[in-house]
Amino acid sequence: MEKERSLLAVAKEVVVVVREALVILVVLVLFLSPSLVKKTLTSAGFTKASFAGWEWEREVKAAKEQVEKARGQLAVVQEKFDDVNTELKQIKASVSPVERVRIEKVAQDLELSREQTEIIQKELSLTIQRQDKLLQKTLPGDTMKKVR
């Protein structure tokens, strides 16, 4: 009976030592190679981190920034479409009827492309709204202002 208790006590001590060693190992890995930890957690499906009561959604923030950048670039493209369309109308007035038909075809294609970019612009706006809602759910109240 005494032998079983001493074996049990030794087993408990071994488990405690192993547990403490694992904790120290994890802390060392976190400090020495945070990119490895991030990569491992991301590949495992973790996208949200919490530390000291603050939560960050790095992936959502990065995606939101990319969408906003694309939205700005799309607005510039739409302005270019409008400028080219205006220029085509001016040229159309001063060319032969055969050339007018060709210019009209190009203007129609240009208008179709402009309409498609407008649809994409609306979809990007909706995506930004969805991302804002996600961020509002994950971040404490005042930090939302910092994200924008």
C-alpha positions in Angstrom: 0.0 0.0 0.0 2.8 2.4 0.9 4.6 1.4 -2.3 1.5 2.3 -4.3 1.2 5.7 -2.6 4.8 6.5 -3.2 4.5 5.5 -6.9 1.4 7.7 -7.1 3.2 10.6 -5.5 6.1 10.2 -7.9 3.7 10.0 -10.9 2.0 13.2 -9.8 5.4 14.9 -9.4 6.4 13.8 -12.9 3.2 15.1 -14.4 3.7 18.4 -12.6 7.3 18.7 -13.9 6.2 17.8 -17.4 3.4 20.3 -17.3 5.7 23.1 -16.1 8.2 22.2 -18.7 5.6 22.4 -21.4 4.4 25.8 -20.2 8.0 27.1 -20.2 8.5 25.7 -23.7 5.3 27.3 -25.0 6.3 30.7 -23.5 9.8 30.4 -25.1 8.3 29.6 -28.5 5.9 32.5 -28.2 8.8 34.9 -27.5 11.4 33.5 -29.8 9.3 32.7 -32.9 5.9 34.6 -32.9 5.7 34.3 -36.7 5.8 30.5 -36.5 3.1 30.6 -33.8 1.0 32.9 -36.0 1.5 30.7 -39.1 0.6 27.6 -37.1 -2.5 29.1 -35.5 -3.7 30.6 -38.9 -3.3 27.2 -40.6 -5.2 25.6 -37.8 -8.1 28.1 -38.5 -7.6 30.6 -35.7 -8.0 34.2 -36.9 -8.9 36.0 -33.7 -6.5 36.6 -30.8 -7.3 37.9 -27.4 -4.9 39.4 -24.9 -5.7 41.3 -21.7 -9.3 41.8 -22.7 -8.6 43.2 -26.2 -9.5 41.3 -29.3 -7.9 41.8 -32.7 -9.2 40.6 -36.0 -6.1 41.2 -38.1 -7.4 39.4 -41.1 -10.6 41.4 -41.2 -8.7 44.7 -40.8 -6.3 43.9 -43.6 -9.1 42.7 -45.9 -11.1 45.9 -45.1 -8.1 48.1 -46.0 -7.6 46.2 -49.3 -11.3 46.6 -50.2 -11.2 50.3 -49.4 -8.0 50.7 -51.6 -9.7 48.8 -54.5 -12.8 50.9 -54.1 -10.7 54.1 -54.4 -8.9 52.7 -57.5 -12.2 51.7 -59.0 -13.5 55.3 -58.6 -10.5 56.5 -60.5 -11.2 54.0 -63.3 -14.8 55.2 -63.5 -13.7 58.8 -63.9 -11.4 57.7 -66.7 -14.3 55.9 -68.4 -16.4 59.1 -68.2 -13.5 61.2 -69.6 -12.9 58.8 -72.5 -16.6 58.6 -73.2 -16.8 62.5 -73.4 -13.8 62.5 -75.7 -15.4 59.9 -78.0 -18.5 62.0 -78.3 -16.5 65.0 -79.3 -14.5 62.9 -81.9 -17.8 61.4 -83.2 -19.1 64.8 -84.2 -16.2 65.4 -86.5 -15.7 62.1 -88.4 -17.4 60.3 -91.3 -20.6 58.3 -90.8 -18.6 55.0 -91.1 -16.3 56.0 -88.4 -19.2 57.2 -86.3 -20.6 53.7 -86.2 -17.3 52.3 -85.0 -17.0 55.1 -82.4 -20.6 54.3 -81.3 -19.7 50.6 -80.8 -16.7 51.6 -78.8 -18.8 54.0 -76.7 -21.3 51.3 -76.0 -18.6 48.9 -74.9 -17.1 51.6 -72.7 -20.5 52.3 -71.1 -21.0 48.6 -70.4 -17.7 48.5 -68.7 -18.5 51.6 -66.7 -21.8 50.0 -65.5 -19.9 46.9 -64.5 -17.5 48.9 -62.5 -20.4 50.7 -60.8 -21.8 47.3 -59.8 -18.5 46.2 -58.4 -18.2 49.6 -56.5 -21.6 48.8 -54.9 -20.5 45.3 -54.0 -17.3 46.7 -52.4 -19.3 49.1 -50.4 -21.5 46.3 -49.1 -18.3 44.3 -48.3 -16.9 47.2 -46.3 -20.2 47.5 -44.4 -20.1 43.7 -43.6 -16.5 44.0 -42.4 -17.4 47.0 -40.2 -20.2 44.9 -38.6 -17.7 42.0 -37.9 -15.2 44.4 -36.4 -17.9 46.0 -34.2 -18.8 42.5 -32.9 -15.2 41.7 -32.0 -13.7 44.9 -30.8 -14.6 46.9 -27.7 -16.6 50.1 -28.4 -13.9 52.8 -28.6 -11.4 50.9 -30.6 -13.6 50.9 -33.7 -12.7 54.5 -34.2 -9.0 53.6 -34.2 -9.5 50.9 -36.9 -11.0 53.3 -39.4 
